[in-house]
Amino acid sequence: MCDDVVICNAAERIDWSDHSTQFELCEACLIEGCSPGGRVAIRRIGDRALVIPDFTAMCQSDCDAIEFAPPRWMLTKGCISLPPPGWAEFQSVCIGAPSFDSLAPASTAELLRLYHFQAPRAFLPDYLAPALANWDLILCTSGHDSKMDLVHLRRLFSDPSTFEGHDFCTPSPDRYTVSAFLDDPSLSEWPLFSSEPDPAVCISPDIHFRPKPRI
């Protein structure tokens, strides 16, 4: 449980040897693989363990996008970020879960797709298809140059394969977070990245990175 939300409905039945981890099992039989979706990828970013959608599996085909879709709670509540003590507590409940040190680091593509996943759905209806972004929804940004902010944002919503590698970073303390203002009554402001000349992309308050464009 996390904030009264069931994260794993059968923690003792999770198959940690599978290439994709299913957190939501079929409620009728609790057999792994019986029902589609409920899948996650667990990645390490610095001193955090992230439970995120299995983007790599979903992007293989349209059928895989359904088969490996994330749990229902993740679509409304977002992903989970745990420090090592939190992951150790998770391990104590989910027997067989990998150790923190053995978790695979997140790739650049996964970080960018996580950024897409966190974007407002009105702006990006399908988080696996950044080309479908509704750019007309953005009225302006809070940066000094909205035109340049949008140039950078469009780059972040290009195909993740156009980037190779990334650097984790900490935004300069004298900078602020640039937001986009949307023509959408459900969410008028969307935080984007830091106001630095080379903006730091924000995944969470304690995780920032700069992707490296492929040369």
Sequence and secondary structure as in RCSB ss.txt:
>XXXX:A:sequence
MCDDVVICNAAERIDWSDHSTQFELCEACLIEGCSPGGRVAIRRIGDRALVIPDFTAMCQSDCDAIEFAPPRWML
TKGCISLPPPGWAEFQSVCIGAPSFDSLAPASTAELLRLYHFQAPRAFLPDYLAPALANWDLILCTSGHDSKMDL
VHLRRLFSDPSTFEGHDFCTPSPDRYTVSAFLDDPSLSEWPLFSSEPDPAVCISPDIHFRPKPRI
>XXXX:A:secstr
 BTTB S SSGGG  TTSSSEESS  TTT  TTSSS  EEEEEEETTEEEEE  HHHHTT HHHHHHT   HHHH
HH  EEE HHHHHHHHHHSTT   GGGS B  HHHHHHHHHHTS TTT S TT GGG  GGGEEEESSS HHHHH
HHHHHHTS GGGEEEEEE    TT  EEEEEES TT SEEEEEESSSS  EEEETTEEEEEEE  
